[in-house]
Amino acid sequence: QAEEQLKAAWSQQAGRLQEMGRRERLLQSDLQRAGEQLESFKTRVMQVCSPSAAGSTGKPVTEQQVIEKIRQISDENQQSHEREKSLQKELSSRLAKEREVSANIEVFKNCLQKLQ
């Protein structure tokens, strides 16, 4: 009876080990797939951000390269917004001066008409 209990326990342990092995293989497969998806995503981001840089070296794109490229684009975007604000102010100023000149021309025209 003790031998049968040992065999049953052994069989049960073997089943657990097989299940653990199966789970480990599934996890490794999932991990590998996730790594491939990450590499694909990084490459796509770099292709969008900088088509000439992505894939030109034949080496995988690093996370640091992706982060740096995104920072660069963000900085360029910020500079563009600041330039746009500056140009808007300049345009508003020029329009105000143009209105002032137009008003002065009207006053000048009226004065000329009165003198004639």
Residue, then its C-alpha position, 0 to 999 in steps of 0.5 A: q500500500a505504501e508503494e502504491q501511495l508513493k507511485a501515486a504521489w510520484s505520478q502526481q508530482a510528474g504531472r505537476l512538473q509537466e504542467m509547470g514545463r508547459r507553462e514555462r514554454l508558453l511564457q517563453s513563447d509569449l516573452q519572445r513574441a512581446g520582444e518581437q512586437l517591441e522591436s517592430f514597434k520601435t522600428r515603426v516609430m523610427q520610420v515615422c520619425s526619421p525614415s532615413a535613420a530607421g533600418s539603415t544600419g541594419k541594427p535593431v533600433t534601441e529604446q534610447q534612439v526612439i526616446e531621443k527622436i521623440r524628444q527631438i520632435s517634441d522640441e521642434n514642435q515647441q519651437s514651432h509653436e513659439r515661432e508661430k506665436s511670435l509671428q502672430k504678434e508681429l502680424s498683429s502689430r503690422l495690422a495695427k500699424e496698417r490701420e493707423v496709416s490707413a486712418n492717417i491717409e483718410v484724415f490727410k485726404n479729408c484735409l486735402q479736399k477741404l483745402q481745395 
